[in-house]
Amino acid sequence: MEDQAKTKLTVPKGFKYNSVDDCKDLIFELNSFTNLEILELSGASFGLDACKLISDNLDKHGNIKIANFADMFTGKKSDEIPFAVKHLMDALKDKQVSSLDWSDNAFGPNGVRGFIDYMVGNQVCTHLNINNTGLGPEGGQLVANGLLGFTLEQFDNTKPQTPHIPVEHHCKLQSLKAGRGRLEDPGCIALSGAFEKMKTLKVLYLPQSGITPKGMLVLAKALRHNLDLEELNLYDNNIGKKGAPEMFETIKLLKKIKILNLGDCMLGKSEVTQLVKILLSLTTLEELDLSYDGVNDGVAKIIVQIIEKNPNLAKLNLNGNCLTEKGINAVKNALEKIQKVDALMTLSDNESEEEGSDEGDDSKGSDDDLADALAGVKI
């Protein structure tokens, strides 16, 4: 009875599974399950032999719904990781996995090659987390092609464009988290093409991806085909003056949005004023991040009205702006009225209005220069 009740397999955090001998206890426990639904290998470190052994013992587990492979290759050779990924993905190809998590594995485009064929024509997997995996532009293009039904072989032979693939081969992805991976404009544009055709997104996280207004323009138009979107996180990308009009037109249409993070997106006071006026039409907001976006007391007055219309607002980030004590108190009083006084996050980087900049910028400048330099450093 106890075995039948077990549905989740976890591993000790920090343990190193390198050899077959290292995996004896894990394989014994794996084989004790009669209804394994959650396979969670995150937080430990797995070598190629260990991944092969685990994959060889997954045949009888046909009910796996969640595969959490986050942060499982610490200290492993980069040339082995794609093969380790492929072993695990091949073992899951006939399972009903709805949620796949590869986040916090710095495997880059080569790691994506290990799982992309798994996504081809996959109508079951609705949640994909590849946050902080070093995708780069090529990784974004690989993921986009897989979501649209193109195999790795097709991508390599005809990249980046391939013949039309029937819609039944498109994935039905509802949630994609792919931030902190330097997608840049080519990766963003490729993914936007997939979003436009899938039309199924509800959650999209692309923070800190090096996207400029060029990529934002394409993304904004693609999201108009995904009007069930509930969560959108574009933190620390560059929407800027050039990208703002298209993105704001899209946000007007997102009537179900609950979480919106446009913090540090190079919006000046003019752009953020336009944005908050658009947000006045919403009543669904639960989290709003406008940090480092040039919010001043005038904008804060409109944010007060947004708070009044969104009683479920539980998180509000206005840090890094230029609010006076009067503006801050107005926001706090509004939150108190809806009994969400703790929703306002730290204002440790707040400046006085006189010190704040009132212009948006379409270039990330020194921050991007530094990120590009670090991208070339091998660790």
Order of alpha helices (4+ residues) and beta strands (2+ residues): alpha-beta-beta-alpha-beta-beta-alpha-beta-alpha-beta-alpha-beta-alpha-alpha-beta-alpha-beta-alpha-beta-alpha-beta-alpha-beta-alpha-beta-alpha-alpha
